[in-house]
Amino acid sequence: MQDPDADTLETRRARFEQLLAAASAPDQRSHLLDHRIRAKSAHAQILSTAQFSRDPDRARWARRRATAEIGYCQSFLLES
């Protein structure tokens, strides 16, 4: 999706990935990778619903949910 903030969001995603790697034990990293892949798929599905759903209520719900999930992840990062 064409988002003017795509670069900022990608930087934040990369920072969150670094935070997870630094805070996790090496034997947990494959589990975390699996979780990240599942979360990315679920988020893509929500974004698709927000963009393409023919049901306006469902699309609004999906936009709010995507925004909430991004906000939750961002709350873990210290922004400068």
PDB file of N, CA, C and O in Angstrom:
ATOM      1  N   MET A   1       0.844  -1.165   0.000  1.00  0.00           N
ATOM      2  CA  MET A   1       0.000   0.000   0.000  1.00  0.00           C
ATOM      3  C   MET A   1       0.897   1.238   0.000  1.00  0.00           C
ATOM      4  O   MET A   1       1.947   1.259   0.642  1.00  0.00           O
ATOM      5  N   GLN A   2       0.487   2.216  -0.693  1.00  0.00           N
ATOM      6  CA  GLN A   2       1.256   3.448  -0.814  1.00  0.00           C
ATOM      7  C   GLN A   2       1.043   4.313   0.430  1.00  0.00           C
ATOM      8  O   GLN A   2       0.011   4.971   0.561  1.00  0.00           O
ATOM      9  N   ASP A   3       2.004   4.312   1.327  1.00  0.00           N
ATOM     10  CA  ASP A   3       1.904   5.095   2.554  1.00  0.00           C
ATOM     11  C   ASP A   3       3.051   6.096   2.572  1.00  0.00           C
ATOM     12  O   ASP A   3       4.212   5.711   2.437  1.00  0.00           O
ATOM     13  N   PRO A   4       2.734   7.384   2.739  1.00  0.00           N
ATOM     14  CA  PRO A   4       3.809   8.387   2.758  1.00  0.00           C
ATOM     15  C   PRO A   4       4.777   8.196   3.925  1.00  0.00           C
ATOM     16  O   PRO A   4       5.903   8.692   3.887  1.00  0.00           O
ATOM     17  N   ASP A   5       4.347   7.487   4.946  1.00  0.00           N
ATOM     18  CA  ASP A   5       5.204   7.235   6.110  1.00  0.00           C
ATOM     19  C   ASP A   5       5.883   5.880   6.051  1.00  0.00           C
ATOM     20  O   ASP A   5       6.365   5.389   7.072  1.00  0.00           O
ATOM     21  N   ALA A   6       5.932   5.267   4.883  1.00  0.00           N
ATOM     22  CA  ALA A   6       6.466   3.903   4.755  1.00  0.00           C
ATOM     23  C   ALA A   6       7.905   3.803   5.258  1.00  0.00           C
ATOM     24  O   ALA A   6       8.250   2.831   5.930  1.00  0.00           O
ATOM     25  N   ASP A   7       8.740   4.773   4.951  1.00  0.00           N
ATOM     26  CA  ASP A   7      10.137   4.715   5.398  1.00  0.00           C
ATOM     27  C   ASP A   7      10.233   4.765   6.926  1.00  0.00           C
ATOM     28  O   ASP A   7      11.003   4.021   7.534  1.00  0.00           O
ATOM     29  N   THR A   8       9.448   5.644   7.529  1.00  0.00           N
ATOM     30  CA  THR A   8       9.441   5.753   8.991  1.00  0.00           C
ATOM     31  C   THR A   8       8.952   4.458   9.617  1.00  0.00           C
ATOM     32  O   THR A   8       9.529   3.977  10.593  1.00  0.00           O
ATOM     33  N   LEU A   9       7.891   3.896   9.057  1.00  0.00           N
ATOM     34  CA  LEU A   9       7.350   2.649   9.593  1.00  0.00           C
ATOM     35  C   LEU A   9       8.337   1.501   9.432  1.00  0.00           C
ATOM     36  O   LEU A   9       8.455   0.656  10.319  1.00  0.00           O
ATOM     37  N   GLU A  10       9.039   1.463   8.322  1.00  0.00           N
ATOM     38  CA  GLU A  10      10.033   0.405   8.110  1.00  0.00           C
ATOM     39  C   GLU A  10      11.188   0.540   9.097  1.00  0.00           C
ATOM     40  O   GLU A  10      11.694  -0.466   9.595  1.00  0.00           O
ATOM     41  N   THR A  11      11.608   1.766   9.384  1.00  0.00           N
ATOM     42  CA  THR A  11      12.667   1.993  10.366  1.00  0.00           C
ATOM     43  C   THR A  11      12.217   1.523  11.741  1.00  0.00           C
ATOM     44  O   THR A  11      12.980   0.881  12.463  1.00  0.00           O
ATOM     45  N   ARG A  12      10.992   1.839  12.099  1.00  0.00           N
ATOM     46  CA  ARG A  12      10.462   1.395  13.391  1.00  0.00           C
ATOM     47  C   ARG A  12      10.377  -0.128  13.456  1.00  0.00           C
ATOM     48  O   ARG A  12      10.701  -0.725  14.483  1.00  0.00           O
ATOM     49  N   ARG A  13       9.943  -0.754  12.367  1.00  0.00           N
ATOM     50  CA  ARG A  13       9.859  -2.213  12.336  1.00  0.00           C
ATOM     51  C   ARG A  13      11.236  -2.825  12.549  1.00  0.00           C
ATOM     52  O   ARG A  13      11.387  -3.784  13.306  1.00  0.00           O
ATOM     53  N   ALA A  14      12.233  -2.270  11.881  1.00  0.00           N
ATOM     54  CA  ALA A  14      13.597  -2.781  12.018  1.00  0.00           C
ATOM     55  C   ALA A  14      14.109  -2.589  13.449  1.00  0.00           C
ATOM     56  O   ALA A  14      14.795  -3.462  13.980  1.00  0.00           O
ATOM     57  N   ARG A  15      13.786  -1.470  14.068  1.00  0.00           N
ATOM     58  CA  ARG A  15      14.210  -1.225  15.449  1.00  0.00           C
ATOM     59  C   ARG A  15      13.547  -2.209  16.398  1.00  0.00           C
ATOM     60  O   ARG A  15      14.176  -2.696  17.337  1.00  0.00           O
ATOM     61  N   PHE A  16      12.269  -2.501  16.151  1.00  0.00           N
ATOM     62  CA  PHE A  16      11.570  -3.464  16.995  1.00  0.00           C
ATOM     63  C   PHE A  16      12.184  -4.846  16.837  1.00  0.00           C
ATOM     64  O   PHE A  16      12.327  -5.578  17.817  1.00  0.00           O
ATOM     65  N   GLU A  17      12.544  -5.205  15.619  1.00  0.00           N
ATOM     66  CA  GLU A  17      13.201  -6.488  15.369  1.00  0.00           C
ATOM     67  C   GLU A  17      14.532  -6.567  16.124  1.00  0.00           C
ATOM     68  O   GLU A  17      14.863  -7.605  16.696  1.00  0.00           O
ATOM     69  N   GLN A  18      15.283  -5.482  16.123  1.00  0.00           N
ATOM     70  CA  GLN A  18      16.547  -5.448  16.859  1.00  0.00           C
ATOM     71  C   GLN A  18      16.316  -5.586  18.361  1.00  0.00           C
ATOM     72  O   GLN A  18      17.069  -6.274  19.049  1.00  0.00           O
ATOM     73  N   LEU A  19      15.276  -4.931  18.862  1.00  0.00           N
ATOM     74  CA  LEU A  19      14.937  -5.021  20.275  1.00  0.00           C
ATOM     75  C   LEU A  19      14.605  -6.462  20.657  1.00  0.00           C
ATOM     76  O   LEU A  19      15.068  -6.956  21.685  1.00  0.00           O
ATOM     77  N   LEU A  20      13.811  -7.128  19.838  1.00  0.00           N
ATOM     78  CA  LEU A  20      13.476  -8.531  20.106  1.00  0.00           C
ATOM     79  C   LEU A  20      14.719  -9.421  20.111  1.00  0.00           C
ATOM     80  O   LEU A  20      14.877 -10.280  20.978  1.00  0.00           O
ATOM     81  N   ALA A  21      15.589  -9.203  19.137  1.00  0.00           N
ATOM     82  CA  ALA A  21      16.803 -10.019  19.056  1.00  0.00           C
ATOM     83  C   ALA A  21      17.689  -9.806  20.275  1.00  0.00           C
ATOM     84  O   ALA A  21      18.267 -10.756  20.803  1.00  0.00           O
ATOM     85  N   ALA A  22      17.795  -8.564  20.720  1.00  0.00           N
ATOM     86  CA  ALA A  22      18.653  -8.260  21.864  1.00  0.00           C
ATOM     87  C   ALA A  22      18.081  -8.794  23.177  1.00  0.00           C
ATOM     88  O   ALA A  22      18.832  -9.136  24.090  1.00  0.00           O
ATOM     89  N   ALA A  23      16.763  -8.865  23.269  1.00  0.00           N
ATOM     90  CA  ALA A  23      16.124  -9.254  24.523  1.00  0.00           C
ATOM     91  C   ALA A  23      15.776 -10.741  24.596  1.00  0.00           C
ATOM     92  O   ALA A  23      15.235 -11.203  25.601  1.00  0.00           O
ATOM     93  N   SER A  24      16.079 -11.478  23.551  1.00  0.00           N
ATOM     94  CA  SER A  24      15.697 -12.890  23.548  1.00  0.00           C
ATOM     95  C   SER A  24      16.926 -13.795  23.630  1.00  0.00           C
ATOM     96  O   SER A  24      18.018 -13.450  23.180  1.00  0.00           O
ATOM     97  N   ALA A  25      16.702 -14.944  24.213  1.00  0.00           N
ATOM     98  CA  ALA A  25      17.762 -15.949  24.293  1.00  0.00           C
ATOM     99  C   ALA A  25      17.931 -16.594  22.921  1.00  0.00           C
ATOM    100  O   ALA A  25      16.954 -16.740  22.185  1.00  0.00           O
ATOM    101  N   PRO A  26      19.148 -16.981  22.568  1.00  0.00           N
ATOM    102  CA  PRO A  26      19.380 -17.586  21.255  1.00  0.00           C
ATOM    103  C   PRO A  26      18.471 -18.779  20.953  1.00  0.00           C
ATOM    104  O   PRO A  26      18.069 -18.969  19.805  1.00  0.00           O
ATOM    105  N   ASP A  27      18.140 -19.584  21.964  1.00  0.00           N
ATOM    106  CA  ASP A  27      17.294 -20.749  21.705  1.00  0.00           C
ATOM    107  C   ASP A  27      15.821 -20.387  21.485  1.00  0.00           C
ATOM    108  O   ASP A  27      15.025 -21.248  21.110  1.00  0.00           O
ATOM    109  N   GLN A  28      15.457 -19.144  21.711  1.00  0.00           N
ATOM    110  CA  GLN A  28      14.078 -18.691  21.492  1.00  0.00           C
ATOM    111  C   GLN A  28      13.895 -17.978  20.150  1.00  0.00           C
ATOM    112  O   GLN A  28      12.766 -17.677  19.762  1.00  0.00           O
ATOM    113  N   ARG A  29      14.973 -17.711  19.449  1.00  0.00           N
ATOM    114  CA  ARG A  29      14.887 -16.888  18.235  1.00  0.00           C
ATOM    115  C   ARG A  29      14.074 -17.529  17.124  1.00  0.00           C
ATOM    116  O   ARG A  29      13.385 -16.823  16.388  1.00  0.00           O
ATOM    117  N   SER A  30      14.135 -18.848  16.981  1.00  0.00           N
ATOM    118  CA  SER A  30      13.335 -19.476  15.919  1.00  0.00           C
ATOM    119  C   SER A  30      11.845 -19.385  16.251  1.00  0.00           C
ATOM    120  O   SER A  30      11.020 -19.218  15.354  1.00  0.00           O
ATOM    121  N   HIS A  31      11.503 -19.493  17.523  1.00  0.00           N
ATOM    122  CA  HIS A  31      10.110 -19.326  17.949  1.00  0.00           C
ATOM    123  C   HIS A  31       9.648 -17.889  17.683  1.00  0.00           C
ATOM    124  O   HIS A  31       8.534 -17.670  17.207  1.00  0.00           O
ATOM    125  N   LEU A  32      10.503 -16.920  17.990  1.00  0.00           N
ATOM    126  CA  LEU A  32      10.151 -15.523  17.746  1.00  0.00           C
ATOM    127  C   LEU A  32      10.000 -15.238  16.257  1.00  0.00           C
ATOM    128  O   LEU A  32       9.122 -14.476  15.854  1.00  0.00           O
ATOM    129  N   LEU A  33      10.846 -15.841  15.448  1.00  0.00           N
ATOM    130  CA  LEU A  33      10.736 -15.658  13.997  1.00  0.00           C
ATOM    131  C   LEU A  33       9.394 -16.195  13.503  1.00  0.00           C
ATOM    132  O   LEU A  33       8.727 -15.549  12.695  1.00  0.00           O
ATOM    133  N   ASP A  34       8.998 -17.365  13.981  1.00  0.00           N
ATOM    134  CA  ASP A  34       7.701 -17.926  13.616  1.00  0.00           C
ATOM    135  C   ASP A  34       6.571 -16.994  14.037  1.00  0.00           C
ATOM    136  O   ASP A  34       5.633 -16.768  13.272  1.00  0.00           O
ATOM    137  N   HIS A  35       6.657 -16.458  15.237  1.00  0.00           N
ATOM    138  CA  HIS A  35       5.633 -15.541  15.733  1.00  0.00           C
ATOM    139  C   HIS A  35       5.580 -14.272  14.888  1.00  0.00           C
ATOM    140  O   HIS A  35       4.497 -13.785  14.564  1.00  0.00           O
ATOM    141  N   ARG A  36       6.749 -13.733  14.529  1.00  0.00           N
ATOM    142  CA  ARG A  36       6.791 -12.529  13.692  1.00  0.00           C
ATOM    143  C   ARG A  36       6.172 -12.784  12.333  1.00  0.00           C
ATOM    144  O   ARG A  36       5.442 -11.933  11.825  1.00  0.00           O
ATOM    145  N   ILE A  37       6.442 -13.930  11.731  1.00  0.00           N
ATOM    146  CA  ILE A  37       5.875 -14.252  10.420  1.00  0.00           C
ATOM    147  C   ILE A  37       4.357 -14.344  10.510  1.00  0.00           C
ATOM    148  O   ILE A  37       3.650 -13.835   9.639  1.00  0.00           O
ATOM    149  N   ARG A  38       3.853 -14.991  11.556  1.00  0.00           N
ATOM    150  CA  ARG A  38       2.402 -15.096  11.743  1.00  0.00           C
ATOM    151  C   ARG A  38       1.770 -13.727  11.975  1.00  0.00           C
ATOM    152  O   ARG A  38       0.699 -13.435  11.444  1.00  0.00           O
ATOM    153  N   ALA A  39       2.434 -12.893  12.765  1.00  0.00           N
ATOM    154  CA  ALA A  39       1.914 -11.554  13.039  1.00  0.00           C
ATOM    155  C   ALA A  39       1.906 -10.704  11.766  1.00  0.00           C
ATOM    156  O   ALA A  39       0.967  -9.946  11.523  1.00  0.00           O
ATOM    157  N   LYS A  40       2.946 -10.836  10.968  1.00  0.00           N
ATOM    158  CA  LYS A  40       3.007 -10.077   9.717  1.00  0.00           C
ATOM    159  C   LYS A  40       1.872 -10.491   8.786  1.00  0.00           C
ATOM    160  O   LYS A  40       1.259  -9.639   8.143  1.00  0.00           O
ATOM    161  N   SER A  41       1.592 -11.770   8.710  1.00  0.00           N
ATOM    162  CA  SER A  41       0.501 -12.267   7.883  1.00  0.00           C
ATOM    163  C   SER A  41      -0.847 -11.757   8.386  1.00  0.00           C
ATOM    164  O   SER A  41      -1.688 -11.327   7.596  1.00  0.00           O
ATOM    165  N   ALA A  42      -1.049 -11.806   9.698  1.00  0.00           N
ATOM    166  CA  ALA A  42      -2.307 -11.318  10.271  1.00  0.00           C
ATOM    167  C   ALA A  42      -2.475  -9.823  10.032  1.00  0.00           C
ATOM    168  O   ALA A  42      -3.572  -9.357   9.724  1.00  0.00           O
ATOM    169  N   HIS A  43      -1.386  -9.075  10.176  1.00  0.00           N
ATOM    170  CA  HIS A  43      -1.457  -7.628   9.956  1.00  0.00           C
ATOM    171  C   HIS A  43      -1.757  -7.322   8.487  1.00  0.00           C
ATOM    172  O   HIS A  43      -2.536  -6.417   8.188  1.00  0.00           O
ATOM    173  N   ALA A  44      -1.146  -8.066   7.580  1.00  0.00           N
ATOM    174  CA  ALA A  44      -1.427  -7.876   6.155  1.00  0.00           C
ATOM    175  C   ALA A  44      -2.897  -8.139   5.846  1.00  0.00           C
ATOM    176  O   ALA A  44      -3.502  -7.449   5.026  1.00  0.00           O
ATOM    177  N   GLN A  45      -3.456  -9.130   6.503  1.00  0.00           N
ATOM    178  CA  GLN A  45      -4.873  -9.438   6.293  1.00  0.00           C
ATOM    179  C   GLN A  45      -5.753  -8.297   6.803  1.00  0.00           C
ATOM    180  O   GLN A  45      -6.733  -7.935   6.151  1.00  0.00           O
ATOM    181  N   ILE A  46      -5.417  -7.734   7.950  1.00  0.00           N
ATOM    182  CA  ILE A  46      -6.180  -6.603   8.482  1.00  0.00           C
ATOM    183  C   ILE A  46      -6.063  -5.399   7.552  1.00  0.00           C
ATOM    184  O   ILE A  46      -7.054  -4.721   7.283  1.00  0.00           O
ATOM    185  N   LEU A  47      -4.844  -5.131   7.056  1.00  0.00           N
ATOM    186  CA  LEU A  47      -4.663  -4.006   6.139  1.00  0.00           C
ATOM    187  C   LEU A  47      -5.458  -4.208   4.853  1.00  0.00           C
ATOM    188  O   LEU A  47      -6.029  -3.260   4.314  1.00  0.00           O
ATOM    189  N   SER A  48      -5.493  -5.427   4.370  1.00  0.00           N
ATOM    190  CA  SER A  48      -6.272  -5.739   3.172  1.00  0.00           C
ATOM    191  C   SER A  48      -7.757  -5.497   3.427  1.00  0.00           C
ATOM    192  O   SER A  48      -8.447  -4.924   2.584  1.00  0.00           O
ATOM    193  N   THR A  49      -8.242  -5.925   4.565  1.00  0.00           N
ATOM    194  CA  THR A  49      -9.641  -5.689   4.918  1.00  0.00           C
ATOM    195  C   THR A  49      -9.926  -4.199   5.011  1.00  0.00           C
ATOM    196  O   THR A  49     -10.957  -3.732   4.526  1.00  0.00           O
ATOM    197  N   ALA A  50      -9.026  -3.452   5.627  1.00  0.00           N
ATOM    198  CA  ALA A  50      -9.204  -2.001   5.764  1.00  0.00           C
ATOM    199  C   ALA A  50      -9.277  -1.315   4.408  1.00  0.00           C
ATOM    200  O   ALA A  50     -10.041  -0.368   4.223  1.00  0.00           O
ATOM    201  N   GLN A  51      -8.487  -1.792   3.471  1.00  0.00           N
ATOM    202  CA  GLN A  51      -8.406  -1.153   2.165  1.00  0.00           C
ATOM    203  C   GLN A  51      -9.497  -1.617   1.206  1.00  0.00           C
ATOM    204  O   GLN A  51     -10.017  -0.811   0.433  1.00  0.00           O
ATOM    205  N   PHE A  52      -9.852  -2.892   1.239  1.00  0.00           N
ATOM    206  CA  PHE A  52     -10.676  -3.443   0.172  1.00  0.00           C
ATOM    207  C   PHE A  52     -12.047  -3.981   0.590  1.00  0.00           C
ATOM    208  O   PHE A  52     -12.830  -4.390  -0.267  1.00  0.00           O
ATOM    209  N   SER A  53     -12.348  -3.988   1.879  1.00  0.00           N
ATOM    210  CA  SER A  53     -13.635  -4.530   2.312  1.00  0.00           C
ATOM    211  C   SER A  53     -14.787  -3.704   1.749  1.00  0.00           C
ATOM    212  O   SER A  53     -14.731  -2.475   1.722  1.00  0.00           O
ATOM    213  N   ARG A  54     -15.812  -4.384   1.307  1.00  0.00           N
ATOM    214  CA  ARG A  54     -17.013  -3.695   0.817  1.00  0.00           C
ATOM    215  C   ARG A  54     -17.947  -3.330   1.958  1.00  0.00           C
ATOM    216  O   ARG A  54     -18.920  -2.602   1.764  1.00  0.00           O
ATOM    217  N   ASP A  55     -17.651  -3.836   3.144  1.00  0.00           N
ATOM    218  CA  ASP A  55     -18.443  -3.527   4.334  1.00  0.00           C
ATOM    219  C   ASP A  55     -17.774  -2.360   5.067  1.00  0.00           C
ATOM    220  O   ASP A  55     -16.703  -2.541   5.648  1.00  0.00           O
ATOM    221  N   PRO A  56     -18.378  -1.171   5.053  1.00  0.00           N
ATOM    222  CA  PRO A  56     -17.726   0.001   5.667  1.00  0.00           C
ATOM    223  C   PRO A  56     -17.441  -0.174   7.162  1.00  0.00           C
ATOM    224  O   PRO A  56     -16.421   0.309   7.654  1.00  0.00           O
ATOM    225  N   ASP A  57     -18.325  -0.855   7.882  1.00  0.00           N
ATOM    226  CA  ASP A  57     -18.081  -1.073   9.310  1.00  0.00           C
ATOM    227  C   ASP A  57     -16.869  -1.969   9.528  1.00  0.00           C
ATOM    228  O   ASP A  57     -16.045  -1.710  10.405  1.00  0.00           O
ATOM    229  N   ARG A  58     -16.767  -3.005   8.739  1.00  0.00           N
ATOM    230  CA  ARG A  58     -15.616  -3.924   8.844  1.00  0.00           C
ATOM    231  C   ARG A  58     -14.321  -3.212   8.462  1.00  0.00           C
ATOM    232  O   ARG A  58     -13.287  -3.418   9.099  1.00  0.00           O
ATOM    233  N   ALA A  59     -14.372  -2.381   7.429  1.00  0.00           N
ATOM    234  CA  ALA A  59     -13.185  -1.630   7.013  1.00  0.00           C
ATOM    235  C   ALA A  59     -12.746  -0.663   8.106  1.00  0.00           C
ATOM    236  O   ALA A  59     -11.553  -0.536   8.381  1.00  0.00           O
ATOM    237  N   ARG A  60     -13.701   0.018   8.730  1.00  0.00           N
ATOM    238  CA  ARG A  60     -13.360   0.935   9.833  1.00  0.00           C
ATOM    239  C   ARG A  60     -12.749   0.174  11.004  1.00  0.00           C
ATOM    240  O   ARG A  60     -11.756   0.607  11.589  1.00  0.00           O
ATOM    241  N   TRP A  61     -13.359  -0.976  11.342  1.00  0.00           N
ATOM    242  CA  TRP A  61     -12.810  -1.792  12.421  1.00  0.00           C
ATOM    243  C   TRP A  61     -11.365  -2.190  12.104  1.00  0.00           C
ATOM    244  O   TRP A  61     -10.489  -2.104  12.965  1.00  0.00           O
ATOM    245  N   ALA A  62     -11.128  -2.619  10.881  1.00  0.00           N
ATOM    246  CA  ALA A  62      -9.785  -3.057  10.488  1.00  0.00           C
ATOM    247  C   ALA A  62      -8.783  -1.911  10.566  1.00  0.00           C
ATOM    248  O   ALA A  62      -7.652  -2.114  11.007  1.00  0.00           O
ATOM    249  N   ARG A  63      -9.177  -0.711  10.148  1.00  0.00           N
ATOM    250  CA  ARG A  63      -8.269   0.451  10.239  1.00  0.00           C
ATOM    251  C   ARG A  63      -7.938   0.760  11.697  1.00  0.00           C
ATOM    252  O   ARG A  63      -6.785   1.025  12.039  1.00  0.00           O
ATOM    253  N   ARG A  64      -8.963   0.723  12.555  1.00  0.00           N
ATOM    254  CA  ARG A  64      -8.713   0.993  13.982  1.00  0.00           C
ATOM    255  C   ARG A  64      -7.822  -0.082  14.595  1.00  0.00           C
ATOM    256  O   ARG A  64      -6.930   0.215  15.390  1.00  0.00           O
ATOM    257  N   ARG A  65      -8.069  -1.318  14.221  1.00  0.00           N
ATOM    258  CA  ARG A  65      -7.277  -2.434  14.759  1.00  0.00           C
ATOM    259  C   ARG A  65      -5.822  -2.338  14.316  1.00  0.00           C
ATOM    260  O   ARG A  65      -4.912  -2.536  15.122  1.00  0.00           O
ATOM    261  N   ALA A  66      -5.599  -2.035  13.046  1.00  0.00           N
ATOM    262  CA  ALA A  66      -4.226  -1.893  12.538  1.00  0.00           C
ATOM    263  C   ALA A  66      -3.507  -0.754  13.251  1.00  0.00           C
ATOM    264  O   ALA A  66      -2.345  -0.890  13.634  1.00  0.00           O
ATOM    265  N   THR A  67      -4.193   0.358  13.425  1.00  0.00           N
ATOM    266  CA  THR A  67      -3.599   1.503  14.117  1.00  0.00           C
ATOM    267  C   THR A  67      -3.268   1.146  15.562  1.00  0.00           C
ATOM    268  O   THR A  67      -2.203   1.508  16.064  1.00  0.00           O
ATOM    269  N   ALA A  68      -4.170   0.443  16.227  1.00  0.00           N
ATOM    270  CA  ALA A  68      -3.932   0.048  17.616  1.00  0.00           C
ATOM    271  C   ALA A  68      -2.734  -0.888  17.731  1.00  0.00           C
ATOM    272  O   ALA A  68      -1.915  -0.734  18.637  1.00  0.00           O
ATOM    273  N   GLU A  69      -2.624  -1.847  16.832  1.00  0.00           N
ATOM    274  CA  GLU A  69      -1.511  -2.800  16.876  1.00  0.00           C
ATOM    275  C   GLU A  69      -0.175  -2.114  16.619  1.00  0.00           C
ATOM    276  O   GLU A  69       0.818  -2.415  17.281  1.00  0.00           O
ATOM    277  N   ILE A  70      -0.148  -1.197  15.667  1.00  0.00           N
ATOM    278  CA  ILE A  70       1.081  -0.446  15.402  1.00  0.00           C
ATOM    279  C   ILE A  70       1.441   0.390  16.623  1.00  0.00           C
ATOM    280  O   ILE A  70       2.607   0.449  17.013  1.00  0.00           O
ATOM    281  N   GLY A  71       0.456   1.033  17.226  1.00  0.00           N
ATOM    282  CA  GLY A  71       0.696   1.839  18.423  1.00  0.00           C
ATOM    283  C   GLY A  71       1.242   1.013  19.573  1.00  0.00           C
ATOM    284  O   GLY A  71       2.125   1.457  20.307  1.00  0.00           O
ATOM    285  N   TYR A  72       0.707  -0.199  19.726  1.00  0.00           N
ATOM    286  CA  TYR A  72       1.184  -1.089  20.786  1.00  0.00           C
ATOM    287  C   TYR A  72       2.664  -1.405  20.591  1.00  0.00           C
ATOM    288  O   TYR A  72       3.450  -1.324  21.535  1.00  0.00           O
ATOM    289  N   CYS A  73       3.036  -1.759  19.382  1.00  0.00           N
ATOM    290  CA  CYS A  73       4.446  -2.061  19.114  1.00  0.00           C
ATOM    291  C   CYS A  73       5.327  -0.829  19.282  1.00  0.00           C
ATOM    292  O   CYS A  73       6.424  -0.919  19.834  1.00  0.00           O
ATOM    293  N   GLN A  74       4.854   0.315  18.811  1.00  0.00           N
ATOM    294  CA  GLN A  74       5.635   1.543  18.935  1.00  0.00           C
ATOM    295  C   GLN A  74       5.864   1.924  20.385  1.00  0.00           C
ATOM    296  O   GLN A  74       6.862   2.572  20.701  1.00  0.00           O
ATOM    297  N   SER A  75       4.954   1.534  21.278  1.00  0.00           N
ATOM    298  CA  SER A  75       5.090   1.917  22.681  1.00  0.00           C
ATOM    299  C   SER A  75       6.329   1.276  23.325  1.00  0.00           C
ATOM    300  O   SER A  75       6.788   1.730  24.373  1.00  0.00           O
ATOM    301  N   PHE A  76       6.864   0.228  22.701  1.00  0.00           N
ATOM    302  CA  PHE A  76       8.065  -0.406  23.219  1.00  0.00           C
ATOM    303  C   PHE A  76       9.343   0.326  22.815  1.00  0.00           C
ATOM    304  O   PHE A  76      10.404   0.083  23.390  1.00  0.00           O
ATOM    305  N   LEU A  77       9.249   1.207  21.844  1.00  0.00           N
ATOM    306  CA  LEU A  77      10.435   1.876  21.320  1.00  0.00           C
ATOM    307  C   LEU A  77      10.597   3.254  21.933  1.00  0.00           C
ATOM    308  O   LEU A  77       9.624   3.977  22.145  1.00  0.00           O
ATOM    309  N   LEU A  78      11.828   3.599  22.209  1.00  0.00           N
ATOM    310  CA  LEU A  78      12.145   4.955  22.655  1.00  0.00           C
ATOM    311  C   LEU A  78      12.419   5.793  21.417  1.00  0.00           C
ATOM    312  O   LEU A  78      13.400   5.572  20.708  1.00  0.00           O
ATOM    313  N   GLU A  79      11.564   6.732  21.173  1.00  0.00           N
ATOM    314  CA  GLU A  79      11.728   7.583  19.972  1.00  0.00           C
ATOM    315  C   GLU A  79      12.563   8.803  20.348  1.00  0.00           C
ATOM    316  O   GLU A  79      12.422   9.363  21.435  1.00  0.00           O
ATOM    317  N   SER A  80      13.421   9.191  19.439  1.00  0.00           N
ATOM    318  CA  SER A  80      14.239  10.383  19.694  1.00  0.00           C
ATOM    319  C   SER A  80      13.676  11.567  18.964  1.00  0.00           C
ATOM    320  O   SER A  80      14.226  12.665  19.053  1.00  0.00           O
TER     321      SER A  80
END
